[in-house]
Amino acid sequence: MACLGKPNISLKEVKLEYFKAKELLSNISPDGNDIEASIKIFNKGSEVLANFFDKWKGKKINPTDEELDLLEEALDEASLSLNSLATNYPDLFSVIDNQAAQKSLKENK
């Protein structure tokens, strides 16, 4: 999770961190720290994706095919993970949080 503090994290780095978070949550009974760390990773990933979209829409970048593939994969995986969080840990990530996040994902897809 060290790269999460960097100002300019790449989509590739987000993907690696995302799968670390997903692994933490796949433990038979993850503790609160694992869940909170995973949520932080998902939030940072969402922030990076939003910044990427803003730059793309503002014509500041022209995404490569690899970036577009990573983007599509990230949006699909994020949707699944957010649904899982809302279902399994509603005290940390509510249904309302999930609905807002899912709406944002749909708008960017």
C-alpha positions as CSV (number, residue, x, y, z in Angstrom):
1,M,0.0,0.0,0.0
2,A,3.0,2.2,-0.1
3,C,2.3,3.6,-3.5
4,L,-1.1,4.9,-2.4
5,G,0.6,7.9,-0.8
6,K,2.2,8.9,-4.1
7,P,0.7,11.9,-5.9
8,N,0.6,10.3,-9.3
9,I,-0.3,6.7,-9.0
10,S,-0.8,4.8,-12.3
11,L,-3.7,2.6,-13.3
12,K,-1.3,-0.4,-13.2
13,E,-0.4,0.4,-9.6
14,V,-4.1,0.8,-8.7
15,K,-4.7,-2.6,-10.1
16,L,-2.0,-4.2,-8.0
17,E,-3.2,-2.5,-4.8
18,Y,-6.8,-3.4,-5.6
19,F,-5.9,-7.1,-5.8
20,K,-4.1,-6.9,-2.5
21,A,-7.2,-5.4,-0.9
22,K,-9.4,-8.0,-2.5
23,E,-7.1,-10.7,-1.0
24,L,-7.4,-9.2,2.4
25,L,-11.2,-9.3,2.2
26,S,-11.1,-12.9,1.0
27,N,-9.7,-14.1,4.3
28,I,-12.1,-16.3,6.1
29,S,-12.7,-13.6,8.7
30,P,-10.8,-10.4,8.0
31,D,-10.4,-8.1,10.9
32,G,-11.5,-4.5,11.1
33,N,-8.0,-3.3,10.1
34,D,-8.0,-5.4,6.9
35,I,-11.5,-4.1,6.0
36,E,-10.6,-0.5,6.7
37,A,-7.3,-0.8,4.7
38,S,-9.3,-2.3,1.8
39,I,-11.8,0.5,1.8
40,K,-8.9,3.0,1.8
41,I,-7.4,1.2,-1.2
42,F,-10.8,1.2,-3.0
43,N,-11.3,4.9,-2.2
44,K,-7.8,5.8,-3.5
45,G,-8.5,3.7,-6.6
46,S,-11.7,5.6,-7.2
47,E,-9.9,8.9,-6.8
48,V,-7.2,7.9,-9.4
49,L,-9.9,6.7,-11.8
50,A,-11.8,10.0,-11.4
51,N,-8.7,12.0,-12.0
52,F,-7.9,9.9,-15.1
53,F,-11.4,10.5,-16.5
54,D,-11.1,14.2,-15.8
55,K,-7.8,14.4,-17.7
56,W,-9.2,12.3,-20.5
57,K,-12.4,14.4,-20.8
58,G,-10.3,17.6,-20.7
59,K,-8.2,16.2,-23.5
60,K,-5.0,16.4,-21.4
61,I,-4.3,12.7,-22.0
62,N,-4.9,10.2,-24.8
63,P,-5.2,6.8,-23.1
64,T,-3.4,3.8,-24.6
65,D,-5.1,0.6,-25.4
66,E,-3.6,-1.0,-22.2
67,E,-4.9,1.9,-20.1
68,L,-8.4,1.5,-21.6
69,D,-8.3,-2.3,-20.9
70,L,-7.2,-1.6,-17.3
71,L,-9.9,1.0,-16.9
72,E,-12.6,-1.4,-18.1
73,E,-11.3,-4.1,-15.8
74,A,-11.1,-1.7,-12.9
75,L,-14.7,-0.5,-13.2
76,D,-16.0,-4.0,-13.4
77,E,-14.0,-5.2,-10.4
78,A,-14.8,-2.1,-8.4
79,S,-18.5,-2.7,-8.9
80,L,-18.2,-6.3,-7.6
81,S,-16.1,-5.4,-4.7
82,L,-18.3,-2.5,-3.6
83,N,-21.3,-4.7,-3.7
84,S,-19.5,-7.3,-1.6
85,L,-18.5,-4.6,1.0
86,A,-22.0,-3.3,1.3
87,T,-23.4,-6.8,1.7
88,N,-20.8,-8.2,4.1
89,Y,-19.7,-5.0,6.0
90,P,-22.7,-2.6,6.0
91,D,-21.5,-1.0,9.2
92,L,-18.4,0.2,7.4
93,F,-19.8,0.6,3.9
94,S,-23.5,1.2,3.8
95,V,-26.0,0.5,1.1
96,I,-26.3,4.2,0.5
97,D,-22.5,4.5,0.1
98,N,-22.6,1.6,-2.4
99,Q,-25.4,3.2,-4.4
100,A,-23.5,6.5,-4.7
101,A,-20.3,4.6,-5.7
102,Q,-22.2,2.4,-8.2
103,K,-23.8,5.5,-9.8
104,S,-20.4,7.1,-10.2
105,L,-19.0,3.9,-11.8
106,K,-21.9,3.8,-14.2
107,E,-21.4,7.4,-15.2
108,N,-17.7,6.7,-16.0
109,K,-18.2,3.5,-17.9
